[in-house]
Amino acid sequence: MHLCLIEDDLALAQALTDGLTAADYRVQQVTRGDAGLHMLQTGAFDLAIVDLGLPGLSGMDLVQRLRQSG
């Protein structure tokens, strides 16, 4: 399973990535909402884990834009 992790807290992002990778998930991680939106629109992911308070674009705005784009 290929996951997109959008989290700006680097320690938390690393802990999540380490745990998910150990459980055999493939994880790509970014720290900004706008970068996460671009990654999700251009890549193939099975699941996105999105922090709500992100720089560049909030997690809620990111999800709303994804839903609007289909």
C-alpha positions as CSV (number, residue, x, y, z in Angstrom):
1,M,0.0,0.0,0.0
2,H,1.3,3.4,-1.0
3,L,0.7,6.2,1.5
4,C,1.1,10.0,1.3
5,L,1.9,11.6,4.7
6,I,1.5,15.3,4.9
7,E,2.8,16.4,8.3
8,D,4.9,19.5,9.2
9,D,6.1,18.2,12.6
10,L,9.3,16.5,11.5
11,A,9.7,14.3,14.6
12,L,6.1,13.1,14.3
13,A,6.4,12.6,10.6
14,Q,9.6,10.5,11.1
15,A,8.0,8.4,13.8
16,L,5.0,7.7,11.6
17,T,7.1,7.0,8.6
18,D,9.3,4.6,10.5
19,G,6.3,2.7,12.0
20,L,4.4,2.5,8.7
21,T,7.5,1.4,6.8
22,A,8.2,-1.3,9.4
23,A,4.6,-2.5,8.7
24,D,5.5,-2.8,5.0
25,Y,3.8,0.4,3.8
26,R,5.5,2.6,1.2
27,V,5.4,6.2,2.5
28,Q,6.1,9.5,0.8
29,Q,6.1,12.5,3.2
30,V,5.9,16.2,2.6
31,T,5.7,19.1,5.1
32,R,3.5,21.6,3.3
33,G,-0.2,21.5,2.3
34,D,0.4,22.9,-1.1
35,A,3.2,20.3,-1.8
36,G,0.9,17.6,-0.5
37,L,-1.9,18.7,-2.8
38,H,0.4,18.6,-5.8
39,M,1.8,15.1,-4.8
40,L,-1.7,13.7,-4.4
41,Q,-2.9,15.2,-7.7
42,T,0.1,13.9,-9.7
43,G,0.8,10.6,-7.9
44,A,-1.0,7.3,-7.3
45,F,-1.7,6.8,-3.6
46,D,-3.9,4.4,-1.7
47,L,-4.3,6.6,1.3
48,A,-3.4,10.1,2.5
49,I,-2.7,11.0,6.1
50,V,-3.2,14.8,6.4
51,D,-2.4,17.1,9.3
52,L,-5.0,19.8,9.7
53,G,-2.6,22.7,10.6
54,L,-0.1,22.8,7.7
55,P,1.9,25.7,6.2
56,G,1.1,26.7,2.6
57,L,-2.4,25.2,2.6
58,S,-4.4,23.9,5.6
59,G,-5.3,20.2,5.7
60,M,-9.0,21.0,5.5
61,D,-8.5,23.2,2.4
62,L,-6.3,20.4,0.8
63,V,-9.1,17.8,1.3
64,Q,-11.7,20.2,0.0
65,R,-9.7,20.9,-3.1
66,L,-9.1,17.2,-3.7
67,R,-12.9,16.5,-3.4
68,Q,-13.7,19.4,-5.8
69,S,-11.3,18.0,-8.4
70,G,-12.8,14.6,-8.2
